[in-house]
Amino acid sequence: MDAKVLRLNKAGYPLTWLTREETATLWSKDQIIWSMGDTVLEIRGGYSHAGVQSILRLPSIVACEGKIHKENFNAPLENKFLFRRDKNLCLYCGKTFPAKELSRDHVQPLSLGGKDVWTNVVTACRRCNNHKADRYPEQANMELLAVPFVPNRYEFLYLSNHNVLADQMEFLKARFSNNVA
């Protein structure tokens, strides 16, 4: 597992996940203004004339200089993020499935004017999706187990990294909406 570092702006707003190389570059260019969390990456360098090896210890969360962007965040709607949002659970039958056995279901079918947006899509097993077909859940005598929602930036960063470390999760989860457990 190659741990990633959570990059924040100087106000503490999360921006992205960094690789070991990207974090080391920011650190060596003195662009990290504060950090927190456990050391997750250790990079060993060359030896000094005194025979001491340089070691760069990188924390799990770093904040960098730069503009504070206040733009609206639009989480990209992709099945891998949708399935992770719904915890690989079919929101009709309540069973958990591997991703390859899941599909995207439109609560209001596209054929009936529904949109392909976070608030109109849920994870469904193929059986339930086929049974519901181009109908509303009520028309198919199916009950939706949860209300679909748009993940905020903190939730999306969680959804986009399968190896979120405990201190990173603690930081992100404190800012989740009430929709996510």
C-alpha angles and dihedrals in degrees: 000000000000107000118220127216120232110234119210131181118244090272091058096255112144117243111169149318118277130208122229090259095050091049093048090050092051090046094049091047089052092239096132109094098180139357141190141185134051126321104265103168131039119190119191119208137181130310126262124229087265090058096252116140118224115237126192112201112197122201124222094246127038134178119210138197119258142091119322104238116208096180120139112265118228112191109217111244108232127151093241090058093041093052090047091049089054092041092240088293122140102235091212106047096022096229125133119236139179112261093253089063095050133086139188113258124196108220089206101037118240088235088061096049099276120149131229094242135126093256092055102044133077137173113263135176113242092251094055093042091052092046093050091046115162095342138099113260091251091053089054092046090245127136122218108228097204139016114252115239141182112252115234120227093272092050092045092053088054091049092049097055122059092191104056109163122227097255092045090050091050090053094047098039093056086066100043118120118245089264096078126066 
